[in-house]
Amino acid sequence: MWFKNAIVYSLDVETFADGNGDGIGDFQGLLERLDYLEGLGITCLWLQPFFPSPNRDDGYDVMDYYGVDPRLGTLGEFAELSHQLGQRGIRLMIDLVANHTSDQHPWFQEGSRNPQSRYRDYYIWSERKPKDAEEGMAFPGVQESTWTWNEAAGAFYFHRFYKHQPDLNIGNPEVRTEILRIMGYWAALGVSGFRIDAAPFLVEFSGAKDAHREPDYEFFRQMHRYLSWRRGDGVLLGEANVPLDQLDRYFGDGDRLHLLFNFLVNQPLFLALARQEAAPLVHCLKRLGRIPQMCQWAHFLRGHDELDLGQLTEADRQEVFAAFGPDPDMQLYGRGIRRRLAPMFGGDLRRVEMAHSLIFSLPGTQVIRYGDEIGMGDDLSLEERNSVRTPMQWTPGPTGGFSSAAPSELIRPVIQSDRYRPDRVNVCDQLGDPGSLLSRMQRLIALRRSCPEVGFGETVLVATDRPAVFAHMCRWKGHAVLALHNLAERPMTARIEPEILGGRRPVPLAADRTYPAAEQEFELEPFGYRWLRLV
C-alpha cells in the first residue's frame, strides 16, 4: 500500500541531466542528480520511455522493450539507478507502452514482409481502408487517418496514434503474453510500478474484424495478478481519461489497476482556477464517490502532454482557454493547452504554490512534473507537446547546467524567454533561498508525507461563506486535517461553522505565510492556503 501516500516525480531521461556532454540527457547524468531528488523528498521516480527508439514521438515509438536507448546509457546504468534509488528509499516506476510499437520494431518489420510470420498477427491489418479511417484519431488536426498503407504487406495497418506507431493486436494471446513478459523483465530489475500508457486503447479491439467487440478489461486483472506474483509491492498506474461511469472497468474490485490519473478532477480544477471559484471542483468531488480500498487516485497539475480539457463542455473549455491559453498557438488538438504551469499562471508563483498545495491536500497520490517545482517555462516555438519538454534548468548559463555541450548541440533548446531563461529560473539559486518556489515545494512535500490522513483517510467537503475558498477535511483513525485554499487574487476571510470542527482546536501545520490563530474565521492572502490539524 506504499502508493497510497506516495509523491511521484516524473521526468524524461533525455531532458533531465547530461552526464557525458553530448547534449542529450542520460542515466549517468540522472545518477549524478539523485541527491537532488532525495532532498526534494519524493518517494517514487517515474521515468518516461528510455527504450531503443527512432525517437519520433519522444520515445513512445518503441523498437525494443528489453533494452536501453544507447543515446541514454546502458542496461547496467539502469540497474545501478534502480539500486541507488532503493538505497535511498525511492521506488522506481517506468512507462509501459504496450498499445503500439514503432514501425521500425522487428516485429512489425518481419510481420509486414512475411504473411506467414507469427508477427503478422501481432498487428491489425485490412486489405481495404475502412470507412471510419478518419474517426477516433488521438491527434486531430495533426494526424490524417487511423489506417495507413504498407507496401511490403500489401495492406493497411491500424494506428490509434501517429502512422509510425502501429497498434499491437491485443486479441492475439501471444501479444498478451509478451506484454506480461516485458513487465516481468523490468520487475526483476527492481521496477516497482508501471504507468500504463493509453490504457483505454490497450484493451480495445479496433480493426476491420474486431471493431465491434467490447474492450477486454479483464486483461487489467491478468496484468495485476501477474505483477503481484512477480513483485508483491508492484503497482499499475493507468492513463485513462474516461467518464465517471467507466471507472469500475479500470479499478475492478481493487484487482485491476491500482491507480488512475484523476483527469475527472484535473479538468474541473482548472475551470475552478480560471473562474477563481471553488464550485466546479466541489461539484466534481461530490460526484466521484468511493473507489476500492486497494486503489488510489493519482492527482496532477501538468504532465508531459497537453493539458487535456476534452471532458469539459465547449463553453467551459473556452473559458479555460481564455484564462490560460488564449492564443491559438497555445492550444492543441482542439482540446488542450500546451503550456507549463508557471506561464499559464502569468508567472505568479503564489498561484503555482497554491495549486500544488491544493492537489497535495486531495485524497490520493501526488504526481509532479520535473521543472514545475522551480517554475520552469515553455517554448511554444517547438512542435506540439515538445513545448513543455525542454531541458531541466540547474544553473544560470546558456545551457542551464543541463549539459557541457554547446547550446546548438542540445536535444532541445533551453528556454530563451526573458522571464523563464536559466539566469532567472534554476535549481542552484532557489536551493539557497528559503522563500523560493523550490524551498516551498520541499516543505509542501514534507508536509504531505507527514499527513497520512490525506492518503488513507475519508474526505469531507467543508462549506464556507466564500465562493472562492475551497475547504475540505481528511479524517483517518481519529485524526483530522483541515485545508483551505483561496482561488482568488484578492484576500478572503472564510468562516467555517463550529459543528464542522466538532469541538476540536485547529493547530497550524503549514501556510503560504504566518496567519493569526483562528477558531472559526480564517484569513487567507490572495492565492493563499492553510493546513491545520484538529486536536
C-alpha positions in Angstrom: 0.0 0.0 0.0 3.0 2.3 -0.3 1.4 4.0 -3.3 -1.4 5.4 -1.1 0.8 8.0 0.4 3.4 8.5 -2.3 4.9 11.5 -4.0 5.8 10.7 -7.7 8.3 12.7 -9.7 8.0 12.4 -13.5 11.0 13.0 -15.8 12.4 12.2 -19.2 16.0 10.9 -19.0 16.9 12.7 -22.3 16.0 16.2 -20.9 16.9 15.9 -17.3 20.7 15.9 -17.0 23.5 15.2 -19.5 26.4 13.3 -17.9 28.7 12.7 -20.9 28.5 16.1 -22.6 26.9 15.1 -25.9 23.8 17.3 -25.4 21.4 14.5 -24.6 20.3 13.7 -21.1 21.4 10.2 -19.9 21.4 7.8 -17.0 24.9 9.0 -16.0 23.5 12.5 -15.5 20.4 11.2 -13.7 22.6 9.2 -11.3 24.5 12.4 -10.5 21.3 14.2 -9.6 19.9 11.6 -7.2 20.9 13.8 -4.2 18.6 16.5 -5.6 15.7 14.1 -5.9 16.2 12.7 -2.4 16.5 16.3 -1.0 13.2 17.2 -2.7 11.5 14.5 -0.7 9.9 12.4 -3.5 9.1 8.7 -2.8 8.8 7.4 -6.3 10.6 8.3 -9.6 8.6 7.7 -12.9 10.7 7.5 -16.0 9.2 8.1 -19.4 10.3 5.7 -22.2 14.1 5.1 -22.3 13.9 2.1 -24.7 15.6 2.0 -28.1 13.5 4.1 -30.4 13.6 6.2 -33.6 12.5 9.0 -31.2 9.8 10.4 -33.5 7.4 10.6 -30.5 9.7 11.3 -27.5 10.4 7.6 -27.1 6.8 6.4 -27.2 7.7 4.7 -30.5 9.4 1.7 -29.0 11.8 -0.5 -31.1 12.9 -2.9 -28.3 11.1 -3.4 -25.0 14.1 -5.1 -23.4 16.8 -2.6 -23.9 18.0 1.0 -23.2 18.5 3.6 -25.9 22.2 3.8 -26.5 22.0 7.6 -26.5 20.8 7.4 -22.9 23.2 4.8 -21.5 23.4 1.1 -20.8 21.3 -1.5 -19.1 24.0 -1.7 -16.5 23.4 2.0 -15.7 19.7 1.4 -15.4 20.4 -1.4 -12.9 22.6 0.9 -11.0 19.9 3.6 -10.9 17.4 1.0 -9.6 19.8 0.0 -6.9 20.7 3.6 -5.9 17.1 4.6 -5.7 16.3 1.6 -3.5 19.2 2.6 -1.2 17.5 6.0 -0.8 14.1 4.6 -0.2 12.8 5.8 -3.6 10.8 3.4 -5.7 11.0 3.3 -9.5 8.2 3.4 -12.0 8.5 3.2 -15.8 6.3 3.6 -18.8 4.7 0.5 -20.3 3.9 1.5 -23.9 2.0 -1.6 -24.9 -0.7 -0.2 -27.1 1.7 0.2 -30.1 5.3 -0.1 -31.2 7.4 1.8 -33.7 7.1 0.8 -37.3 10.8 0.1 -37.0 10.3 -2.6 -34.4 11.5 -6.0 -35.7 8.0 -7.5 -35.0 6.4 -5.0 -37.5 9.2 -5.3 -40.0 9.1 -9.1 -40.2 5.3 -9.2 -39.9 4.8 -6.8 -42.8 7.3 -8.6 -45.1 6.1 -12.2 -44.3 2.4 -13.0 -44.1 3.3 -16.4 -42.7 5.3 -15.0 -39.8 3.9 -15.2 -36.3 4.5 -11.5 -36.0 2.0 -10.7 -38.8 -0.9 -11.2 -36.3 0.9 -9.0 -33.7 -0.7 -6.1 -35.6 -4.0 -5.2 -37.1 -4.4 -5.4 -40.9 -7.0 -4.8 -43.5 -6.9 -5.3 -47.3 -9.2 -2.3 -47.7 -9.2 1.0 -45.9 -12.1 1.0 -43.5 -14.8 3.7 -44.0 -14.2 5.1 -40.5 -10.5 5.6 -41.0 -10.8 9.4 -40.3 -12.5 8.7 -36.9 -11.1 8.2 -33.5 -7.7 9.9 -34.1 -5.7 10.6 -31.0 -4.2 13.8 -32.5 -6.9 15.5 -34.6 -5.5 18.4 -36.7 -2.1 16.7 -36.9 -3.0 13.1 -37.7 -4.7 12.3 -41.0 -6.0 8.8 -40.5 -6.0 5.8 -38.3 -5.2 3.4 -41.2 -2.1 3.6 -43.3 -1.0 1.6 -46.4 2.1 -0.6 -46.0 3.7 -1.5 -49.3 5.6 -4.6 -48.1 2.4 -6.1 -46.6 0.1 -5.0 -49.3 -2.4 -4.0 -46.7 -3.5 -1.2 -44.4 -2.5 -1.3 -40.7 -4.3 0.3 -37.8 -2.7 3.0 -35.6 -4.6 5.0 -33.0 -1.7 7.4 -32.8 0.8 8.6 -35.4 1.2 6.5 -38.6 4.7 5.4 -37.5 3.2 3.8 -34.4 1.2 0.6 -35.5 -1.2 -0.7 -32.8 -0.5 -4.1 -31.3 -3.3 -6.7 -31.6 -4.5 -7.3 -28.1 -6.7 -10.0 -29.4 -3.7 -12.2 -30.0 -2.8 -14.3 -26.9 0.9 -14.2 -27.9 0.8 -10.4 -27.7 -0.7 -10.5 -24.2 2.0 -13.0 -23.1 4.7 -10.7 -24.5 3.3 -7.7 -22.5 3.4 -9.7 -19.3 6.9 -10.9 -20.1 8.0 -7.3 -20.5 6.6 -6.4 -17.1 8.3 -9.4 -15.5 11.7 -8.5 -17.0 11.7 -4.9 -15.7 10.2 -6.0 -12.3 13.2 -8.3 -12.0 15.4 -5.3 -12.4 13.8 -3.5 -9.5 10.9 -1.7 -11.0 8.0 -1.2 -8.5 5.4 0.1 -10.9 4.3 0.6 -14.5 2.5 3.6 -15.9 0.1 2.1 -18.5 0.2 4.4 -21.5 -3.1 4.9 -23.2 -4.9 2.3 -21.0 -8.3 2.5 -22.8 -6.7 1.8 -26.2 -4.6 -1.0 -24.9 -7.7 -3.2 -24.2 -9.9 -2.2 -27.1 -10.4 -4.3 -30.2 -10.0 -1.9 -33.1 -9.8 -3.3 -36.6 -11.8 -4.4 -39.6 -12.8 -7.7 -38.0 -13.0 -6.8 -34.3 -14.2 -3.2 -34.3 -17.5 -4.0 -32.6 -16.1 -6.2 -29.8 -16.3 -4.9 -26.3 -12.9 -3.9 -24.8 -11.4 -6.7 -22.7 -10.9 -5.0 -19.3 -10.2 -8.5 -17.9 -6.7 -8.1 -19.2 -6.0 -5.5 -16.5 -6.8 -8.2 -13.9 -4.4 -10.5 -15.6 -1.7 -7.9 -15.5 -2.5 -7.2 -11.8 -2.3 -10.9 -10.9 0.9 -11.4 -12.9 2.7 -8.4 -11.3 1.6 -9.4 -7.8 3.2 -12.8 -8.2 6.4 -11.3 -9.7 6.7 -8.4 -7.2 4.3 -8.2 -4.3 4.5 -4.4 -4.0 4.2 -3.7 -7.7 1.6 -1.3 -8.9 -0.2 -0.3 -12.2 -0.9 3.3 -12.9 -3.4 3.8 -15.7 -3.6 6.8 -18.1 -7.3 6.7 -18.7 -9.2 9.9 -19.4 -12.6 8.2 -19.2 -16.1 9.2 -17.9 -17.2 8.5 -14.3 -19.4 5.6 -15.2 -16.4 3.6 -16.6 -14.2 3.7 -13.6 -15.1 0.3 -12.3 -13.8 -1.2 -15.6 -10.3 0.0 -14.6 -10.4 -0.4 -10.8 -12.5 -3.5 -10.8 -12.9 -4.7 -7.2 -9.4 -3.5 -6.4 -7.9 -6.3 -8.6 -7.3 -4.4 -11.8 -5.3 -1.1 -11.9 -4.1 0.1 -8.6 -4.1 3.8 -9.6 -5.7 6.1 -12.2 -4.7 9.6 -13.2 -7.6 11.7 -12.0 -8.5 13.5 -15.2 -12.0 13.8 -13.7 -10.7 16.2 -11.1 -7.9 17.8 -13.1 -10.2 19.4 -15.7 -12.8 20.9 -13.3 -9.9 22.1 -11.1 -8.5 24.2 -14.0 -12.1 25.5 -14.6 -12.2 26.5 -10.9 -8.8 28.2 -11.1 -9.9 30.1 -14.2 -13.1 31.3 -12.6 -11.5 31.8 -9.2 -14.4 29.9 -7.7 -14.4 26.5 -5.9 -17.8 25.3 -7.2 -16.6 23.3 -10.3 -14.1 21.4 -8.1 -16.6 20.8 -5.3 -19.2 19.6 -7.7 -16.8 17.1 -9.3 -15.6 15.7 -5.9 -19.2 15.2 -4.8 -19.8 13.0 -7.9 -16.6 10.9 -7.6 -17.8 8.7 -4.8 -15.7 5.9 -3.3 -13.2 3.7 -5.0 -12.0 0.3 -3.8 -9.9 0.4 -0.7 -6.9 -1.2 -2.5 -7.0 1.6 -5.2 -6.0 5.2 -5.3 -6.3 8.4 -7.4 -3.1 10.0 -8.9 -3.5 13.8 -8.8 -1.5 16.0 -11.0 -1.5 19.6 -12.4 0.6 19.3 -15.6 2.2 16.4 -17.3 4.4 15.8 -20.4 1.4 16.0 -22.8 -1.1 18.8 -23.4 -3.5 19.8 -20.6 -6.4 17.8 -21.8 -9.8 19.6 -21.4 -11.8 17.2 -23.6 -14.4 16.3 -20.9 -15.4 19.9 -20.3 -18.3 21.4 -22.2 -17.3 23.5 -25.1 -18.3 26.7 -23.2 -16.2 25.7 -20.2 -13.3 24.6 -22.3 -13.3 28.0 -24.0 -13.3 29.7 -20.6 -10.2 27.8 -19.5 -8.6 28.6 -22.9 -9.3 32.3 -22.4 -7.7 32.2 -18.9 -4.6 30.1 -19.5 -4.1 29.6 -23.2 -5.8 32.4 -25.2 -3.6 32.3 -28.3 -4.3 29.5 -30.8 -0.6 28.6 -30.8 -1.0 27.8 -27.1 -3.8 25.2 -27.8 -3.5 21.8 -29.3 -5.7 19.1 -30.9 -8.8 21.3 -30.2 -9.0 20.1 -26.6 -5.8 21.0 -24.8 -3.2 23.6 -23.7 0.5 23.0 -24.5 1.9 25.3 -21.8 3.7 24.7 -18.5 2.1 25.7 -15.2 4.0 28.9 -14.4 3.4 30.6 -17.8 -0.3 29.6 -17.6 -0.5 31.5 -14.3 1.3 34.5 -15.8 4.4 33.8 -13.7 2.6 34.3 -10.4 4.4 31.8 -8.2 1.9 32.4 -5.4 -0.7 30.7 -7.6 1.7 27.9 -8.6 2.4 27.2 -5.0 -1.3 27.3 -4.0 -2.2 25.0 -6.9 0.4 22.4 -5.7 -0.8 22.7 -2.1 -4.3 22.1 -3.3 -3.6 18.9 -5.2 -1.3 17.7 -2.3 -4.3 18.1 0.0 -6.6 16.0 -2.1 -7.0 12.3 -1.2 -4.6 10.4 -3.4 -1.1 10.0 -4.7 0.5 13.2 -6.0 2.5 13.4 -9.3 4.9 16.3 -10.0 6.4 17.0 -13.4 10.1 17.8 -13.5 10.8 21.6 -13.6 7.4 22.6 -12.1 9.0 22.7 -8.7 11.1 25.6 -9.8 8.5 27.3 -12.0 10.1 26.5 -15.4 8.6 28.0 -18.6 7.8 26.6 -22.0 8.9 27.1 -25.6 6.0 27.5 -27.9 8.3 27.5 -31.0 8.7 23.8 -30.6 6.2 21.5 -32.3 3.1 20.1 -30.5 3.8 18.8 -27.0 7.6 19.4 -27.1 6.9 22.9 -25.9 6.8 21.5 -22.3 9.7 19.0 -22.8 12.7 21.3 -22.6 15.9 20.6 -20.6 15.9 20.9 -16.9 17.5 24.2 -15.7 20.1 23.5 -12.9 22.2 26.7 -13.0 22.5 30.0 -14.8 24.1 30.0 -18.1 23.4 29.3 -21.8 22.6 25.6 -21.3 21.2 25.9 -17.7 23.7 23.4 -16.4 21.9 20.6 -18.2 24.9 19.9 -20.4 28.5 20.9 -21.0 27.8 20.8 -24.8 27.3 23.9 -26.9 23.7 25.2 -26.9 23.3 24.2 -30.6 24.1 20.6 -29.7 21.3 20.1 -27.1 18.5 17.6 -27.6 16.2 20.6 -27.4 17.0 24.3 -26.7 16.7 25.6 -23.2 14.1 28.3 -22.5 15.2 31.6 -24.0 12.4 34.0 -22.9 13.5 36.7 -20.5 11.2 35.6 -17.7 12.0 31.9 -17.7 15.6 31.6 -19.1 18.1 29.7 -16.8 19.5 33.0 -15.5 16.1 33.7 -13.9 14.8 30.2 -13.1 17.2 27.5 -11.9 17.7 25.0 -9.1 21.0 26.4 -7.8 19.7 29.8 -7.0 16.5 28.5 -5.5 18.1 25.9 -3.2 19.8 28.7 -1.2 16.6 30.8 -0.9 14.2 29.7 1.8 11.5 31.9 0.1 11.9 30.3 -3.3 9.3 28.1 -5.0 11.7 25.1 -4.8 12.1 25.6 -1.0 8.4 25.9 -0.6 7.8 22.8 -2.6 10.2 20.9 -0.5 8.2 21.9 2.6 4.9 21.0 0.9 6.2 17.6 0.0 7.4 17.0 3.6 4.0 18.2 4.9 2.1 15.8 2.6 4.3 12.9 3.7 3.6 13.7 7.3 -0.2 13.6 6.8 -1.3 10.0 6.1 -4.9 11.2 6.7 -4.7 12.5 3.1 -3.5 9.3 1.6 -5.6 6.8 3.6 -8.5 8.8 5.1 -12.0 9.8 4.3 -12.6 13.2 2.7 -15.3 15.6 3.9 -16.1 18.8 1.8 -16.5 21.8 4.1 -18.8 24.7 3.2 -17.6 28.2 3.7 -19.2 31.6 3.2 -16.7 32.5 0.4 -17.2 31.0 -3.1 -13.5 31.5 -3.9 -12.4 29.3 -0.9 -12.1 25.6 -1.3 -12.1 23.8 2.0 -12.1 20.2 2.9 -11.1 17.8 5.7 -9.3 14.4 5.6 -10.1 12.1 8.6 -8.3 8.8 9.4 -8.1 6.8 12.6 -9.4 9.6 14.8 -7.1 12.2 13.3 -8.2 15.1 11.0 -6.5 17.6 8.7 -8.4 20.7 7.5 -7.1 22.5 4.4 -8.3 25.9 3.0 -7.3 27.3 -0.4 -8.1 30.7 -1.8 -8.5 30.5 -5.5 -9.0 34.3 -5.9 -6.5 37.1 -6.5 -7.9 39.1 -3.6 -7.7 38.4 0.2 -10.5 36.4 1.8 -11.7 35.6 5.3 -13.7 32.4 5.3 -16.0 31.3 8.1 -16.5 27.6 9.0 -19.4 26.5 11.1 -18.4 25.3 14.6 -20.1 21.9 14.2 -17.6 21.1 11.4 -14.7 21.3 13.8 -16.5 19.2 16.3 -15.1 21.0 19.3 -11.5 20.5 18.2 -8.9 23.2 18.0 -7.2 24.0 14.7 -3.4 23.8 15.1 -1.4 25.3 12.1 0.6 22.8 10.1 1.6 25.0 7.1 0.5 28.0 5.1 1.7 30.4 2.5 2.5 32.9 5.3 2.1 33.2 9.1 -1.6 33.7 10.0 -3.1 34.6 13.3 -4.7 31.8 15.3 -8.4 31.1 14.4 -11.3 29.1 15.6 -14.0 29.8 13.0 -12.8 32.6 10.7 -9.7 32.0 8.7 -7.8 34.8 6.9 -6.3 33.9 3.5 -4.0 36.0 1.3 -4.6 36.2 -2.4 -3.9 32.7 -3.7 -3.2 31.8 0.0 -3.6 28.4 1.7 -3.7 26.9 5.2 -3.3 23.4 6.5 -4.5 22.8 10.1 -4.6 19.6 12.2 -7.7 19.4 14.5 -6.8 18.4 18.1 
